[in-house]
Amino acid sequence: MDESGHLDEVEYALLNALQIAPRAPWKLVGEVIGVSPVTAARRWERLIAQGHAWVTAYCASPLMQSLPYALVTVTCTADSVLRVGRTLLDDPHAVTVSHTVGTSDLVLAVWVSDLNMLSHYLMARLGPVPGVITSRVSVVTEMFAEGSRWRLRSLDAAQRRALTAPPRRPPRPASIPGAGPALSPIDRALILALSHDGRASFDELAARTRTSTSTVRRRLNRHIDSGTLAFRCELSHMAAGRPVEATLWIEVPPQQLAGAARELNTIPQTRMCAAVIGGGNLVLTVWLGSVTELQPLEMQITVGIPGIRITERLLTLRHLKLMGRVLDDTGRAERAVPMDIWRDPGSLGVSEPAAVAGWGK
């Protein structure tokens, strides 16, 4: 990586490999991208130290079906936008906080354990924050695509196949302990530990969750095999070469929603696509090389998908927090806020950030 933050080809290949297989051993990663395991590990540690990349983990489908995820657009008084955003950075439920332009000043990705907690978060935590004027909520009912599926596309087909291991056993989500809304304390502690470091070893995870290595290995493998745990190799916009993010609220006839989502998922710029209740019935987030790409993309979407109508668009000026990572002014990761979506929002207070200590309990 040069001083401007641009990656070299080895680093692009490394990140693409970890996007496909976030917990792959360095031996395999090195073989695929053509470097030694030591070189691969060293390059990765440098990217982490510079805040350009990290691996995190979080609940995926089918757990996401029972753990509400919402996009909350917030308007603020003119002099309080940054203050409101910073107030929410340590909230474990506000997993992403973005400064936007359009019809709102901030967009929050809020994740909670149930709808009652979402109501509690909005009224008891977000509403009383000084400077907040209004909030509008879009609750996700189905996630068609999310950030863990976004790719750099630096590897060829053979390299991608080498990193895509077949499942050890057929997925059986319903029979997996902790796969429903009532996750066990050990499962929750494991998810929190992985949200801090998705590549942590079994021994490290055992120490952080205060359980045995064999228990961690067994439970983690179960969650991976059942598809209830998603791993994401995340990278800064600078490193990705996609400095612009836009979010579109879309209205589409209900009978065409699933088909429209499938079409939107084929667009390389698609970062997230979800069915929602509130403000249209579909939300699309895209990563772009420049703002000039947005209008042609909108034209491509509206011409190529009959019946679709874009009702609102927001341009992200800056991420203050991205999927559990607080970012600095340049968009690099500074620190992790584990995504403890089960925590009582009433314990967060209003003026003081939530404490991060004890996240592994």
C-alpha positions as CSV (number, residue, x, y, z in Angstrom):
1,M,0.0,0.0,0.0
2,D,1.3,3.4,-0.9
3,E,1.1,6.6,1.2
4,S,-2.2,7.6,-0.5
5,G,-3.9,4.5,0.8
6,H,-4.1,2.7,-2.6
7,L,-3.6,-1.1,-2.4
8,D,-1.2,-3.1,-4.5
9,E,-2.3,-6.2,-6.4
10,V,-1.2,-8.6,-3.7
11,E,-3.3,-6.7,-1.1
12,Y,-6.3,-6.6,-3.4
13,A,-6.0,-10.3,-3.9
14,L,-5.5,-10.9,-0.2
15,L,-8.7,-8.9,0.7
16,N,-10.7,-10.6,-2.0
17,A,-9.6,-14.0,-0.7
18,L,-10.7,-13.0,2.9
19,Q,-14.0,-11.7,1.5
20,I,-14.6,-15.2,0.2
21,A,-13.2,-17.2,3.1
22,P,-12.7,-14.8,6.1
23,R,-11.3,-17.5,8.4
24,A,-9.2,-19.3,5.9
25,P,-5.8,-20.4,7.2
26,W,-2.9,-18.3,6.0
27,K,-1.4,-21.4,4.2
28,L,-4.4,-21.6,1.9
29,V,-4.6,-17.9,1.4
30,G,-1.0,-17.7,0.5
31,E,-1.2,-20.6,-1.9
32,V,-4.2,-19.0,-3.7
33,I,-2.7,-15.5,-4.1
34,G,0.9,-16.7,-4.7
35,V,2.7,-15.5,-1.5
36,S,4.0,-17.3,1.6
37,P,1.7,-17.7,4.6
38,V,4.0,-15.4,6.5
39,T,3.8,-12.7,3.9
40,A,0.0,-13.0,3.8
41,A,-0.3,-12.7,7.5
42,R,2.1,-9.8,7.6
43,R,0.2,-7.9,4.9
44,W,-3.0,-8.5,6.7
45,E,-1.7,-7.2,10.0
46,R,-0.5,-4.0,8.3
47,L,-3.9,-3.4,6.7
48,I,-5.5,-3.8,10.2
49,A,-3.0,-1.5,11.9
50,Q,-3.6,1.2,9.2
51,G,-7.4,0.8,9.7
52,H,-8.0,-0.2,6.1
53,A,-9.5,-3.7,6.8
54,W,-10.9,-6.0,9.4
55,V,-12.9,-9.1,9.8
56,T,-16.1,-9.1,11.9
57,A,-19.0,-11.5,12.4
58,Y,-22.7,-11.2,13.2
59,C,-26.0,-13.0,13.1
60,A,-27.2,-13.9,9.6
61,S,-30.3,-15.5,8.1
62,P,-32.2,-17.2,9.6
63,L,-31.3,-15.4,12.8
64,M,-31.8,-12.0,11.1
65,Q,-35.4,-13.0,10.5
66,S,-36.1,-13.0,14.2
67,L,-33.7,-10.2,15.2
68,P,-35.1,-6.9,13.8
69,Y,-32.7,-4.8,11.6
70,A,-33.9,-1.3,10.6
71,L,-32.6,1.7,8.7
72,V,-33.4,4.9,10.7
73,T,-33.1,8.3,9.0
74,V,-32.6,11.1,11.4
75,T,-32.9,14.9,11.0
76,C,-31.1,17.2,13.4
77,T,-30.7,20.8,14.2
78,A,-28.0,22.4,12.0
79,D,-25.4,22.7,14.7
80,S,-25.9,19.2,16.2
81,V,-25.4,16.7,13.4
82,L,-21.9,15.7,14.4
83,R,-22.7,15.8,18.1
84,V,-25.7,13.5,17.7
85,G,-23.7,11.1,15.5
86,R,-20.8,10.9,18.0
87,T,-23.3,10.4,20.9
88,L,-24.5,7.2,19.2
89,L,-21.1,5.7,18.3
90,D,-20.8,3.5,21.3
91,D,-24.4,2.2,21.1
92,P,-24.1,-1.5,20.4
93,H,-27.5,-1.3,18.5
94,A,-26.5,1.4,16.1
95,V,-24.1,-0.8,14.2
96,T,-23.6,1.8,11.4
97,V,-23.8,5.6,11.7
98,S,-23.6,7.7,8.5
99,H,-23.6,11.4,7.8
100,T,-25.9,11.9,4.7
101,V,-27.3,14.5,2.4
102,G,-30.8,14.4,1.1
103,T,-33.9,14.2,3.3
104,S,-32.0,13.3,6.4
105,D,-28.8,14.2,8.2
106,L,-27.9,10.8,9.6
107,V,-28.7,7.2,8.7
108,L,-28.5,4.6,11.4
109,A,-28.5,0.8,10.9
110,V,-30.2,-0.3,14.1
111,W,-30.1,-3.9,15.2
112,V,-32.0,-5.2,18.2
113,S,-33.3,-8.5,19.7
114,D,-37.0,-7.8,19.1
115,L,-39.5,-5.2,18.0
116,N,-40.2,-4.2,21.5
117,M,-36.6,-3.3,22.0
118,L,-36.6,-1.4,18.7
119,S,-39.5,0.7,20.1
120,H,-37.5,1.2,23.4
121,Y,-34.4,2.2,21.5
122,L,-36.2,4.8,19.4
123,M,-38.1,6.3,22.2
124,A,-35.8,5.9,25.2
125,R,-32.4,6.3,23.6
126,L,-32.6,8.0,20.3
127,G,-35.5,10.4,20.9
128,P,-34.1,12.2,24.0
129,V,-30.7,12.8,22.4
130,P,-30.3,16.7,22.2
131,G,-30.5,17.9,18.7
132,V,-32.6,15.1,17.2
133,I,-35.7,16.5,15.5
134,T,-37.3,13.5,13.7
135,S,-36.6,9.9,12.9
136,R,-38.1,7.7,10.3
137,V,-37.8,3.9,10.4
138,S,-37.7,1.2,7.6
139,V,-37.7,-2.2,9.2
140,V,-36.1,-5.0,7.1
141,T,-38.4,-8.0,6.4
142,E,-36.0,-9.8,4.1
143,M,-32.3,-9.3,3.4
144,F,-31.6,-10.2,-0.2
145,A,-28.0,-9.1,-0.2
146,E,-25.7,-7.5,2.4
147,G,-22.1,-6.4,2.8
148,S,-20.6,-9.8,3.4
149,R,-21.4,-10.7,-0.2
150,W,-19.8,-7.6,-1.8
151,R,-16.6,-8.5,-3.7
152,L,-13.5,-6.8,-5.0
153,R,-13.4,-9.3,-7.9
154,S,-9.6,-9.5,-8.0
155,L,-9.3,-13.3,-8.1
156,D,-10.1,-15.5,-11.1
157,A,-12.6,-18.3,-11.1
158,A,-10.0,-21.0,-10.2
159,Q,-8.8,-19.0,-7.2
160,R,-12.3,-18.4,-6.0
161,R,-13.1,-22.1,-6.2
162,A,-10.0,-23.0,-4.2
163,L,-11.3,-20.8,-1.4
164,T,-14.9,-22.0,-1.4
165,A,-14.9,-25.2,0.7
166,P,-18.0,-27.5,0.6
167,P,-20.0,-27.6,3.8
168,R,-19.1,-30.4,6.2
169,R,-22.7,-31.3,6.7
170,P,-26.1,-30.3,5.3
171,P,-27.4,-27.1,6.9
172,R,-30.0,-27.7,9.6
173,P,-30.8,-24.3,11.1
174,A,-33.9,-25.4,13.0
175,S,-32.0,-28.1,14.9
176,I,-29.0,-26.0,15.9
177,P,-28.9,-25.0,19.5
178,G,-29.2,-21.3,19.8
179,A,-30.3,-20.8,16.2
180,G,-33.6,-19.2,17.2
181,P,-34.3,-15.9,19.0
182,A,-33.2,-17.3,22.4
183,L,-29.5,-17.6,21.9
184,S,-27.6,-19.1,24.9
185,P,-25.3,-16.9,26.9
186,I,-22.3,-18.7,25.4
187,D,-23.5,-18.2,21.8
188,R,-24.0,-14.5,22.5
189,A,-20.6,-14.2,24.0
190,L,-19.1,-16.0,21.0
191,I,-20.8,-13.7,18.6
192,L,-19.6,-10.6,20.5
193,A,-16.0,-11.9,20.5
194,L,-16.2,-12.6,16.8
195,S,-17.6,-9.1,16.1
196,H,-14.5,-7.7,17.7
197,D,-12.1,-10.1,15.7
198,G,-13.6,-12.4,13.2
199,R,-10.3,-14.2,12.7
200,A,-9.7,-14.9,16.3
201,S,-8.4,-18.4,17.0
202,F,-10.4,-21.0,18.9
203,D,-8.1,-20.5,21.9
204,E,-8.5,-16.7,21.8
205,L,-12.3,-17.1,21.6
206,A,-12.3,-19.6,24.5
207,A,-10.5,-17.1,26.7
208,R,-12.8,-14.2,25.7
209,T,-15.9,-16.2,26.3
210,R,-14.6,-18.0,29.4
211,T,-15.3,-21.4,28.1
212,S,-13.4,-24.3,26.7
213,T,-11.7,-24.5,23.3
214,S,-13.7,-27.6,22.3
215,T,-17.0,-25.9,23.2
216,V,-16.0,-22.9,21.1
217,R,-15.0,-25.1,18.1
218,R,-18.2,-27.1,18.3
219,R,-20.6,-24.2,18.6
220,L,-18.8,-22.1,16.0
221,N,-18.8,-24.9,13.5
222,R,-22.5,-25.4,14.1
223,H,-23.3,-21.8,13.4
224,I,-21.1,-21.7,10.3
225,D,-22.7,-24.9,8.9
226,S,-26.2,-23.7,9.6
227,G,-25.7,-20.3,8.0
228,T,-26.7,-18.5,11.2
229,L,-23.4,-16.6,11.4
230,A,-22.0,-14.3,8.7
231,F,-18.4,-13.3,8.5
232,R,-17.4,-10.1,6.7
233,C,-14.0,-8.9,5.6
234,E,-14.6,-5.2,5.6
235,L,-12.4,-2.5,4.1
236,S,-12.4,1.2,4.0
237,H,-13.9,3.1,1.0
238,M,-10.4,4.4,0.2
239,A,-8.9,0.9,0.1
240,A,-11.9,-0.4,-1.9
241,G,-11.6,2.3,-4.5
242,R,-15.3,3.0,-4.0
243,P,-15.4,6.3,-2.1
244,V,-19.1,7.0,-2.7
245,E,-22.1,5.3,-1.1
246,A,-25.8,6.0,-2.0
247,T,-28.9,4.5,-0.6
248,L,-32.1,4.3,-2.7
249,W,-35.7,3.8,-1.4
250,I,-37.6,2.0,-4.1
251,E,-41.3,1.2,-4.7
252,V,-42.1,-1.9,-6.7
253,P,-45.4,-3.8,-7.1
254,P,-45.5,-6.5,-4.4
255,Q,-45.7,-9.4,-6.9
256,Q,-42.5,-8.1,-8.6
257,L,-40.5,-7.5,-5.4
258,A,-38.5,-10.8,-5.3
259,G,-37.7,-10.6,-9.0
260,A,-36.6,-7.0,-8.8
261,A,-34.4,-7.8,-5.8
262,R,-32.7,-10.6,-7.9
263,E,-32.1,-8.2,-10.7
264,L,-30.6,-5.6,-8.3
265,N,-28.3,-8.2,-6.8
266,T,-26.6,-8.8,-10.2
267,I,-25.4,-5.2,-10.3
268,P,-21.7,-5.1,-9.2
269,Q,-22.3,-1.9,-7.3
270,T,-24.9,-3.4,-5.0
271,R,-23.8,-3.5,-1.4
272,M,-27.2,-4.1,0.3
273,C,-30.6,-4.9,-1.0
274,A,-33.6,-5.5,1.4
275,A,-37.3,-5.6,1.5
276,V,-38.6,-3.1,4.1
277,I,-41.7,-1.8,5.8
278,G,-41.7,2.0,5.7
279,G,-40.6,4.4,3.0
280,G,-41.2,2.1,0.0
281,N,-40.8,-1.6,0.0
282,L,-37.2,-2.1,-1.1
283,V,-34.0,-0.4,-0.1
284,L,-30.8,-0.5,-2.2
285,T,-27.3,0.6,-1.1
286,V,-24.6,0.9,-3.7
287,W,-20.9,1.7,-3.6
288,L,-19.6,3.9,-6.5
289,G,-16.4,5.2,-7.8
290,S,-17.8,8.8,-8.1
291,V,-21.1,10.7,-7.7
292,T,-21.4,10.9,-11.5
293,E,-22.1,7.2,-11.6
294,L,-25.3,7.5,-9.6
295,Q,-27.6,9.0,-12.3
296,P,-26.6,6.4,-15.0
297,L,-27.1,3.6,-12.5
298,E,-30.6,4.9,-11.6
299,M,-31.4,5.0,-15.3
300,Q,-30.1,1.5,-15.7
301,I,-32.3,0.3,-12.8
302,T,-35.5,2.1,-13.8
303,V,-35.2,1.1,-17.5
304,G,-34.1,-2.5,-16.9
305,I,-36.7,-3.4,-14.2
306,P,-40.3,-2.7,-15.2
307,G,-42.5,-1.1,-12.6
308,I,-39.7,0.1,-10.4
309,R,-39.8,3.6,-9.0
310,I,-37.1,5.3,-6.9
311,T,-38.9,7.4,-4.2
312,E,-35.9,8.7,-2.3
313,R,-32.1,8.8,-2.5
314,L,-29.5,9.6,0.1
315,L,-25.8,10.3,-0.5
316,T,-23.4,9.3,2.3
317,L,-20.9,12.0,3.0
318,R,-19.1,10.1,5.6
319,H,-19.3,6.9,7.7
320,L,-18.8,7.7,11.4
321,K,-19.2,4.0,12.1
322,L,-19.4,1.0,9.8
323,M,-20.8,-2.4,11.0
324,G,-19.4,-2.1,14.5
325,R,-16.2,-0.1,13.7
326,V,-15.8,3.5,14.7
327,L,-14.0,5.3,11.8
328,D,-11.7,8.4,11.8
329,D,-12.1,11.4,9.6
330,T,-10.4,9.6,6.7
331,G,-12.7,6.5,6.9
332,R,-10.2,4.2,8.6
333,A,-11.1,2.0,11.5
334,E,-10.1,3.3,14.9
335,R,-11.8,0.8,17.3
336,A,-14.4,-1.8,17.6
337,V,-17.8,-1.6,19.3
338,P,-19.0,-5.2,19.7
339,M,-22.6,-5.5,18.4
340,D,-24.4,-6.5,21.6
341,I,-27.9,-6.2,20.1
342,W,-29.3,-7.9,23.2
343,R,-28.3,-5.1,25.6
344,D,-31.1,-3.0,27.2
345,P,-31.1,0.4,25.5
346,G,-32.2,1.9,28.7
347,S,-28.7,1.2,30.1
348,L,-27.1,3.4,27.5
349,G,-28.1,6.8,28.9
350,V,-28.3,9.9,26.7
351,S,-25.3,12.1,27.2
352,E,-22.6,9.5,27.9
353,P,-21.4,6.9,25.4
354,A,-22.0,3.2,26.3
355,A,-19.0,1.6,27.9
356,V,-17.2,-1.1,25.9
357,A,-15.4,-2.8,28.8
358,G,-16.6,-6.2,29.6
359,W,-17.9,-7.0,26.1
360,G,-16.8,-10.6,26.3
361,K,-19.0,-11.4,29.3
